[in-house]
Amino acid sequence: MSTKSAAFFRAEGTVLAPGVLSATAYLASNAKKFGERALRLGVVALSAPLHGLLGQNDRTLGNRIAYLAFRGMSEDRIAELGEEYARDVLKDKLLDQGVELLKRARAEGHRVVLISDNIAQIMEPLLPHLPHIDDLVCNRLEFADGEATGKLLDPVIGGHGGGRWVQDYAARHDLDLRPSLAYGAHGTDLLLLAAVGRPCAVNPDFTLRRGAREADWPVLEYRE
Amino acid sequence: MRPLSIHESYADRHVLLTGASGFLGKVWLAMMLDRVPEIGRIYVLLRPKALRSARDRFEKIVQTSPAFRALHERYGADLSRFISERVEVIDGDIAAAGLDVDPAIAERLRRDLDLVVNCAGLVDFDPDLREALSTNVDGTIYVADFVATCERATLVHISTCYVAGTRSGRIGERLIPDYAPNDQPFDANAELADARAAIERIVAEYDGPERSAELHLDVLKHIRERGLDTNNDTLVRNVTRRLRRAAVKDAMIAEGQARAKRWGWTNIYTYSKSLAESVLAGYRGRVRFTILRPAIVESALTYPFPGWNQGFNTTGPLSYVLGGWLRELPMRRGNPFDIVPVDYVCNAIAIAGAAILKGEHAEVYQCGTSDKNRLTIDRACELTALAHRKHLRRRGDSVVDRVVLSRWDGVPSTLDHTLSVPNLREATKGFAKLMRELPRRWPKALLRRAQRAAKRADELDDKLDTIEHLIELYLPFIHDHFFVFVTDALIDHQVVEPEFRFDPASLDWRRYWIDVHIPGLRKWSYPLIENKTPESYTPRHPFTFTQAPTTGERAGGGAQGGVG
């Protein structure tokens, strides 16, 4: 029986304040041509109500539509703007208490896993500004001929796959889930939190709050 | 292929380098001194200029050029001794028979030399035809003649991939004697003789009575326009000399362009370089040579330091234009833009030299990236826009630069785009005309403002004119042709030392372009475009030769022509 344990952090809501919409809007509004910027922002705007309606339940569709805004954008631009967004925007919007939790999890000897709806081009440049992360799991765009196709590669982060995924992950890395931690902020994280022995809801939305109350999970409210 | 060791090949071998004052020559020299200190003697052939001897020129080059920064940092106060032990500067000129070297020194060189690296060349796209032929063709002939008389010397001749001319497709590594891109029957020697005859004809024509009379009228008009005295004989003589020189130069450029175009070359530079290759083919059997054809040589990736660049290279002016308010640059999407960092080319020269020293060389080596790691012109444009954005957002001079210009990305467009430069020029001219022709009864204040606006429009038109010419110059490389230069010969050599390998596939274009190349251009090339002086380098320990000049070196000279 393995004695290794992990701490799973859903980045959005626990470590980062802005979500996917903010990132996609930033990249879309910095596309190459002026008309293109408006068009791409329109696509992001289209996904906004979906995030609002389904955000507590399943973000997969919302994410897929939001990232559709990158269709035809060059890999170079996405990488460069991703770095810029991480450096100029996200870095200043890290949640201090979330960062403390990351540090504490590390100090307790857990393998720290950060799960994010954002794409690798944004999250990877952000890593140097975070405490040590052992593994980053995030969305990945599909590229063809140096341009984004607008599709996300499976598995898309943001849905209810988190529960099954975490079981597979534990098996792959020989982890014991009972002493493991998980921090989530949205209804979509319910299964992820349910899979580990020590779940914690952080600033939960309505769905997660109700679930946490029924399952008797601790609820953490960040204060300014 | 057997493994090829650069260190072993060059150990105690004596090398003559021409073109050591150029971008490529300097970096190669510094790199060889730095990385292959066991090399024999490096003879540097430099042309004395005005009152400055070749030796003084060389000292100044080592003293001020950032290309030698790595060496200065490594050796410090000991650099003078280190270089003095390995380098000997020779007064000479490749554009003169016998290279204009003192006979005693020439005799010694003929006995000692193992390798001659001919880096000298005039790289302007459309120079005076006389200068192009003298440096690029005659220079090659004289260097080859010299090598032919040496006991065992071999030759690495630096050419360019673009000798291929206006043709598309994969360009192989072959030396075709009497090659013309349009496949017409072509005789390089006959063409050379014909070009020389044309040069003489032009000179005679401008000395003739008809042109002289025309010129005299121009001179008088020129003097009158400046409000000076047309009876001042000295002034008339000086202006006549100046205008004649300019007119002859223009005629030479036009003649060269016409010749290049007639046979299918893109410009006078590629025309003269290709003629030189054809001429060199005639030395087969007499001289052991290899031709190295780099594509577009640009900023260093690592050596002497990331971003080092010198003077105007191809991407300098183009990327500079894209960093301003002009957005639409004509280019054909998907066309390869064959850029190769200068240190890659220096590695290639080292490999070609080592191979020929070992007798395992190919006749032609092409050194580019389009074959193994293609950068397309539209990707280069995108990367340029992103690099400017990165710089302007943080270090833009004004709020407008930081907020607006940083988001004003250059985009590839077609030749007939609505916002193309010719169309923009039409619009500016129309605007200026409109402002000048406002009804006179309008209020005076308004008319004065209109006059000022017209003047501004004229200034803008001048700038657009420069850009239009620039685009015309570069169109063959960014729009007209789809070149892919095969680079198998270099890659076939199994180079033992990893730092000397030619590995275009490992180049990460995004990192190179945004973090190395454009910042390098911004530091070393853009100031020249803006008529400013780029940052100079002052080492902590000045460099001077520790030994007295060898006999035969002159204190100055008046050799003309060539860029030795």
Interface residues (C-beta under 8 A of the other chain):
Chain A: N30 K32 K33 S74 D76 R77 A79 E80 E84 G146
Chain B: R379 E382 L383 A385 L386 R389 K390 R393 R407 D409 V411 W509 R510 I514
